[in-house]
Amino acid sequence: MKKYNIAVVGATGLVGSEITRILEERNFPIENIYFLASKKSAGKTIKFQSKDYIIEELKKESFDKDIDIALFAAGGSISKKYGNIAAERGIKVIDNSSEFRMDKDVPLVVPEVNSEIIKKTTRIIANPNCTTIQAVVALKPLNDKFKIKRIVYSTYQAVSGSGLGGLKALEMGEIKTYPHDIRNNALPQVDSFLDNGYTKEEVKMIDETRKIFNDENLKITATCVRIPVKCGHSLSINVEFENPFEMEDILGTLKNGEGIVVEDNGKENIYPMPINVEGKDSVYVGRIRRDFSADNAINLWVVADNIRKGAALNAVQIAEKLIGII
């Protein structure tokens, strides 16, 4: 099997560290691997496949090496500056930030949903927002079969979505990360507010879902809430379809969906919960029921590990698709 030279940018952060673990777990075919981070982290070591690697300071010259794929997990400003540099040097870039997501020339990819849009000539591939990823994994098979007409998203998002600062805020009550104390609280604000009253996170979910499903007219609204949970985003999704359905068909379609695990037994109090999904690869779906207030509509409860499937795993899965093309 051919092996590839890989760079992990932002290697010491939550997502970068998880990318490193997943590359090792999945035995990604690696010849050489480079770990890049800020000047503050340079010189420290990372253990990978029983070997210690020195973390290098991220610079323009970092991409002078023979690198096939660079996985970026260091924020939008870093991706904007260095992602383009890497791409210009022929390196395939997989970016976890929001920098390239809505660029019409950059594919926004969830491998279970739309990996066919990755081409050999693709230079940069954007990883969607964590909440969007788990939502579209759950919705994709339903959209294929019943054609979605409208989506109402209500999210309950873990503090790890805010990185190390979010975890610190939950543990210590430090409020610099959030405008209010997150402990014993629920903040109906994820990211900053826009002039239209929505937050950036809500608009991301709307725009990214439309782009991934290639339907700019799809009706979507969203309310995103931060809750005092360490890991695992939960979504309540109300979906209205163009076509009628039987609930047995909905359940069967979800059970056969790629990357989906159905946990749906109300009588036994079985449904997805954040406490059970940490470290898991799948998107978990439960509370599946007809919405009697609208024609051809259902309610779903969708939970996934936001750092793993919502970021790191999705990026590595994109890389796995990519090496089948390049």
C-alpha positions as CSV (number, residue, x, y, z in Angstrom):
1,M,0.0,0.0,0.0
2,K,1.2,3.5,-0.9
3,K,2.1,5.6,2.1
4,Y,1.7,9.4,2.4
5,N,3.4,12.3,4.1
6,I,1.0,14.1,6.5
7,A,1.1,17.3,8.4
8,V,-1.2,18.1,11.4
9,V,-1.5,21.9,11.9
10,G,-2.6,22.9,15.4
11,A,-1.4,19.6,16.7
12,T,-1.6,20.5,20.4
13,G,-5.3,21.7,20.4
14,L,-8.4,19.5,21.2
15,V,-9.1,18.8,17.6
16,G,-5.5,18.4,16.5
17,S,-4.8,16.0,19.3
18,E,-7.8,13.9,18.4
19,I,-6.8,13.9,14.7
20,T,-3.5,12.4,15.8
21,R,-5.2,9.7,17.8
22,I,-7.5,8.8,15.0
23,L,-4.8,8.6,12.4
24,E,-3.1,6.1,14.7
25,E,-6.2,4.1,15.5
26,R,-7.2,3.8,11.9
27,N,-3.7,2.9,10.7
28,F,-3.7,5.6,8.1
29,P,-0.9,4.8,5.6
30,I,1.8,7.3,6.7
31,E,5.3,7.5,5.5
32,N,6.3,10.7,7.4
33,I,4.2,12.9,9.7
34,Y,4.9,16.4,10.9
35,F,3.3,18.1,13.8
36,L,3.0,21.9,13.6
37,A,1.8,24.4,16.2
38,S,2.5,27.8,17.7
39,K,5.9,29.0,18.8
40,K,4.8,28.3,22.4
41,S,4.4,24.6,21.7
42,A,7.4,24.2,19.5
43,G,10.0,21.9,20.9
44,K,7.6,19.8,22.9
45,T,7.1,16.1,21.9
46,I,4.1,14.1,20.7
47,K,4.0,10.3,20.8
48,F,2.7,8.7,17.6
49,Q,2.9,5.0,16.9
50,S,5.3,4.5,19.8
51,K,7.7,7.1,18.5
52,D,8.3,10.6,19.9
53,Y,8.0,13.5,17.4
54,I,9.2,17.1,18.0
55,I,6.5,19.7,17.5
56,E,7.7,22.3,14.9
57,E,6.7,26.0,14.9
58,L,4.3,26.7,12.1
59,K,5.9,28.9,9.5
60,K,5.7,29.5,5.7
61,E,8.7,27.3,5.3
62,S,6.9,24.4,7.0
63,F,5.3,23.6,3.7
64,D,8.6,23.4,1.8
65,K,8.7,19.7,2.9
66,D,7.4,16.9,0.8
67,I,3.8,16.8,2.2
68,D,0.8,15.1,0.5
69,I,-2.0,16.1,2.9
70,A,-2.2,18.8,5.6
71,L,-4.9,18.6,8.2
72,F,-5.6,22.0,9.7
73,A,-7.1,22.4,13.2
74,A,-5.8,25.8,14.2
75,G,-8.5,28.4,13.6
76,G,-9.6,30.6,10.7
77,S,-6.8,33.1,10.6
78,I,-4.2,30.4,10.5
79,S,-6.0,28.5,7.8
80,K,-6.4,31.7,5.7
81,K,-2.7,32.4,5.9
82,Y,-1.1,29.0,5.8
83,G,-3.8,26.9,4.1
84,N,-3.4,28.9,0.9
85,I,0.3,28.7,1.1
86,A,0.1,24.9,1.5
87,A,-2.4,24.5,-1.4
88,E,-0.2,26.7,-3.7
89,R,2.6,24.3,-3.1
90,G,0.6,21.3,-4.2
91,I,-0.4,20.0,-0.8
92,K,-4.0,18.8,-0.3
93,V,-5.5,20.8,2.5
94,I,-8.3,19.6,4.8
95,D,-9.4,22.5,7.0
96,N,-11.5,22.4,10.2
97,S,-12.1,26.1,10.5
98,S,-14.9,28.1,9.0
99,E,-12.5,30.0,6.6
100,F,-13.3,28.2,3.4
101,R,-16.7,26.6,4.1
102,M,-18.8,28.9,2.1
103,D,-16.3,29.5,-0.7
104,K,-18.0,28.3,-3.9
105,D,-14.8,26.8,-5.2
106,V,-14.1,24.8,-2.0
107,P,-16.1,21.5,-1.4
108,L,-17.7,21.2,2.0
109,V,-17.6,17.5,2.7
110,V,-19.1,14.9,5.1
111,P,-17.9,11.6,3.7
112,E,-21.1,9.7,4.5
113,V,-23.1,12.4,2.6
114,N,-21.2,13.9,-0.4
115,S,-17.7,12.6,-0.8
116,E,-18.3,12.2,-4.5
117,I,-17.6,16.0,-5.0
118,I,-13.9,15.5,-4.1
119,K,-11.9,15.6,-7.3
120,K,-8.3,14.9,-8.1
121,T,-7.8,18.6,-8.8
122,T,-9.3,19.7,-5.5
123,R,-6.8,21.7,-3.5
124,I,-8.7,22.6,-0.3
125,I,-11.5,20.7,1.3
126,A,-13.5,22.3,4.1
127,N,-14.8,20.4,7.2
128,P,-18.2,21.6,8.1
129,N,-19.3,22.9,11.5
130,C,-19.6,20.2,14.1
131,T,-23.4,20.5,14.5
132,T,-23.9,20.5,10.8
133,I,-21.9,17.3,10.4
134,Q,-24.0,15.2,12.7
135,A,-27.2,16.7,11.4
136,V,-26.6,16.0,7.8
137,V,-25.4,12.4,8.5
138,A,-28.8,11.8,10.1
139,L,-30.8,13.6,7.4
140,K,-29.0,12.4,4.3
141,P,-30.8,9.0,3.9
142,L,-34.1,10.7,4.7
143,N,-33.6,13.4,2.2
144,D,-32.6,10.9,-0.5
145,K,-35.9,8.9,0.0
146,F,-38.5,11.5,1.1
147,K,-37.1,14.9,0.0
148,I,-36.7,17.4,2.8
149,K,-38.9,20.5,2.5
150,R,-38.1,22.3,5.8
151,I,-35.8,21.8,8.8
152,V,-36.0,23.3,12.3
153,Y,-32.8,22.9,14.3
154,S,-32.6,23.3,18.1
155,T,-29.1,22.5,19.4
156,Y,-27.7,21.8,22.9
157,Q,-24.0,22.1,22.5
158,A,-21.2,21.0,24.8
159,V,-18.5,23.3,26.1
160,S,-15.7,21.4,24.3
161,G,-17.0,23.1,21.1
162,S,-15.3,26.2,22.5
163,G,-12.0,24.4,22.9
164,L,-9.9,24.3,26.0
165,G,-11.4,27.6,27.1
166,G,-14.9,26.1,27.2
167,L,-13.7,23.2,29.3
168,K,-12.0,25.6,31.7
169,A,-15.2,27.7,32.0
170,L,-17.2,24.6,32.9
171,E,-14.7,23.4,35.5
172,M,-13.7,26.7,37.1
173,G,-16.5,29.1,36.3
174,E,-14.1,31.3,34.4
175,I,-16.4,33.5,32.2
176,K,-14.0,35.0,29.7
177,T,-15.0,32.2,27.2
178,Y,-18.7,33.0,27.5
179,P,-20.6,36.2,28.4
180,H,-22.2,34.4,31.4
181,D,-21.3,31.5,33.8
182,I,-22.0,28.3,31.9
183,R,-22.2,26.2,35.2
184,N,-25.8,25.2,35.9
185,N,-26.9,27.3,33.1
186,A,-28.0,27.3,29.4
187,L,-26.8,30.1,27.1
188,P,-29.0,30.7,24.0
189,Q,-25.9,32.0,22.3
190,V,-23.3,30.1,20.4
191,D,-20.8,32.5,18.8
192,S,-21.6,36.2,18.4
193,F,-24.9,37.8,17.4
194,L,-25.6,39.2,13.9
195,D,-27.7,42.2,13.1
196,N,-30.6,39.9,12.1
197,G,-30.8,38.4,15.6
198,Y,-29.3,35.1,14.7
199,T,-25.9,34.0,15.9
200,K,-23.1,33.1,13.6
201,E,-23.5,29.4,14.6
202,E,-27.1,29.4,13.6
203,V,-26.3,30.9,10.2
204,K,-23.5,28.4,9.7
205,M,-25.9,25.5,10.2
206,I,-28.4,27.0,7.8
207,D,-25.9,27.9,5.1
208,E,-23.8,24.8,5.4
209,T,-26.7,22.4,5.3
210,R,-27.9,24.1,2.1
211,K,-24.5,23.8,0.5
212,I,-24.0,20.2,1.5
213,F,-27.4,19.2,0.2
214,N,-26.9,21.4,-2.9
215,D,-30.2,23.2,-2.4
216,E,-29.8,26.9,-1.7
217,N,-33.6,27.3,-1.4
218,L,-34.0,24.7,1.3
219,K,-36.1,26.2,4.2
220,I,-34.1,26.0,7.5
221,T,-34.1,27.8,10.8
222,A,-32.0,27.2,13.9
223,T,-31.6,28.1,17.5
224,C,-28.2,27.1,19.1
225,V,-27.7,26.8,22.9
226,R,-24.6,26.1,24.9
227,I,-25.2,23.8,27.9
228,P,-22.9,22.7,30.8
229,V,-21.9,19.3,29.2
230,K,-18.2,18.5,28.6
231,C,-18.5,16.6,25.3
232,G,-21.3,15.6,22.9
233,H,-23.6,17.9,21.0
234,S,-27.4,17.1,21.0
235,L,-29.8,18.3,18.3
236,S,-33.6,18.3,18.3
237,I,-34.5,18.3,14.6
238,N,-37.9,18.8,13.2
239,V,-38.1,17.8,9.5
240,E,-40.9,18.3,7.0
241,F,-40.8,16.2,3.8
242,E,-42.2,16.7,0.3
243,N,-43.4,13.1,0.2
244,P,-45.6,11.1,2.5
245,F,-44.2,8.2,4.5
246,E,-44.9,5.5,7.0
247,M,-42.9,5.5,10.3
248,E,-41.7,2.0,9.6
249,D,-40.0,3.4,6.4
250,I,-38.4,6.3,8.4
251,L,-37.0,3.9,11.0
252,G,-35.7,1.4,8.4
253,T,-34.1,4.2,6.4
254,L,-32.3,5.5,9.4
255,K,-31.2,2.1,10.6
256,N,-29.6,1.5,7.1
257,G,-28.0,4.9,7.0
258,E,-24.2,5.1,6.8
259,G,-22.6,6.2,10.1
260,I,-25.9,6.1,12.0
261,V,-26.8,4.1,15.1
262,V,-30.5,4.2,16.1
263,E,-31.3,4.1,19.8
264,D,-35.0,4.5,20.1
265,N,-37.0,2.6,22.7
266,G,-39.0,5.0,24.9
267,K,-40.5,2.2,27.0
268,E,-37.1,1.2,28.1
269,N,-35.8,4.8,28.4
270,I,-33.4,4.2,25.6
271,Y,-32.3,7.3,23.6
272,P,-29.0,8.9,22.7
273,M,-27.2,10.9,25.4
274,P,-24.0,12.9,25.4
275,I,-22.6,10.9,28.3
276,N,-22.7,7.8,26.1
277,V,-21.3,9.1,22.8
278,E,-17.9,10.4,23.9
279,G,-15.1,8.6,21.9
280,K,-17.7,7.1,19.5
281,D,-17.5,7.4,15.7
282,S,-21.2,7.2,14.9
283,V,-24.1,9.7,14.9
284,Y,-26.8,8.4,17.3
285,V,-30.5,9.0,16.5
286,G,-33.5,8.5,18.8
287,R,-36.9,10.0,19.9
288,I,-38.0,9.3,16.3
289,R,-41.7,10.2,16.1
290,R,-44.3,11.8,13.8
291,D,-45.0,15.5,14.1
292,F,-48.8,15.6,14.2
293,S,-48.9,19.4,13.9
294,A,-47.7,19.4,10.2
295,D,-48.1,17.2,7.1
296,N,-45.3,14.8,6.4
297,A,-43.1,15.8,9.4
298,I,-41.1,14.1,12.1
299,N,-39.0,14.9,15.1
300,L,-35.5,13.4,15.7
301,W,-33.0,13.6,18.6
302,V,-29.4,13.4,17.2
303,V,-26.3,13.1,19.4
304,A,-22.6,12.8,18.5
305,D,-19.1,13.5,19.9
306,N,-18.5,17.0,18.6
307,I,-14.7,16.7,18.8
308,R,-14.5,13.3,17.2
309,K,-17.1,12.9,14.5
310,G,-17.9,16.6,14.6
311,A,-14.3,17.6,13.6
312,A,-11.3,15.2,13.8
313,L,-12.8,12.0,12.5
314,N,-14.6,13.7,9.7
315,A,-11.3,15.3,8.6
316,V,-9.5,11.9,8.7
317,Q,-12.4,10.3,6.8
318,I,-12.0,13.0,4.1
319,A,-8.2,12.2,4.0
320,E,-9.1,8.5,3.5
321,K,-11.4,9.4,0.6
322,L,-8.7,11.7,-0.8
323,I,-6.0,9.0,-1.0
324,G,-8.3,6.9,-3.2
325,I,-8.2,9.8,-5.7
326,I,-4.8,11.5,-5.7
